[in-house]
Amino acid sequence: MNVIAKTEVMKAAEKFGVTGECDIWYRTVRKANWKSLIEVREAFPSADKVGDKLVFNIGHNLYRLIVRVDFAKNVMFFRGLITHREYDREDWKKWK
């Protein structure tokens, strides 16, 4: 998968102290050629699809890494890394 905005992923990861886990996530995603959530879950069993976004648990479920995904074009666009509390507020669902 082509991941748009690795720099932004790593900046956000640094803010929360999860750079190692986000780096592993990034390297795993870059090697993948996923066509569905089922394939994503082979590598990340707790990943969820909400609309056109994928949500990954990061930092032992303390944070959510959110990307917009286009399986047909094999691309993910980083949208944010937020706390579990921010995720529960659901404002992220409005992100494009």
N, C-alpha and C positions, 0 to 999 in steps of 0.2 A: 504494500500500500504506500502511496505517496502521502506523507504527512506534511501538511502546510503549517508552518510556524514552529519548527523545533525550538528556535530561540525563545519564543514565548512560553512554550511548555516548560523549558528549563528555568526561565525566570520565575514562573509561578511555583515550580517545584522548590526552588531555592528559598522562596518566601516562607514555605511551610516546612522546610527541612526534609523533603522527600525526593531529593535529586537522584539518589541511587535507584529507587523504585521507578521513578519516571524515566530514567535512562533505560532500564530494562524494558519497560513498556514500549518506549520508542523503538529500540532495536528489534523487539519482537514484531511490532506492527510493520516496520519497514521491510522485513523479510516475508511478510504474509501476502497472500493473494486471495483474500476472503471474498466470497460472493454472497454471504448471508450471516445472520446472527449465529446460526448453528455452528458455522466454521469459526467465528470469533470465540465462541464459548469453549472450543477445544483448547485454546490457549488461555482464555480468561473466563472461567466458568461463571463468575458472578456478574459479567457484563450484561447490561440491559439495553434494549432499543426503545427509545421513546420518540415517536414520530420519525424525523430524519436524523436523530441524534443517537449516539451510543454513549453510555455512561459506564465508566470503569471505576471500581473501588480502588483507592490508593491509600497507602499508609495505614494498613490494618483497619480499613473501613472508616477512617476518620475524615477522608476527603473523597471528592468525586472529580474525576477528570472527564470532561465532556467534549465530544467532538461531533461535528456534523459529518455524516458519511454518505458517500456516493459509491455504492458497490459496483455499479456498471462502469464507472470511470476509474475505479481502484484508487480513490482518494479520500483522505480524512482532513478536515479543517478543524484545528484546535479552537475551541470556543471558551474554555475556562477550566480552572482548577479551583474548586470551592470547598468549603467545609461542609460537613454533614448537615449542620444547622442551616446553612444557606441553601443547600439542596432541598431541604424539607419545605422551605418557603416557596419553592417552585417558580421564582422569578426567572430562572434560567430557561424555562420553557419558551419564553418570548424571544430568546436570542435567535438571530438568523444564522 
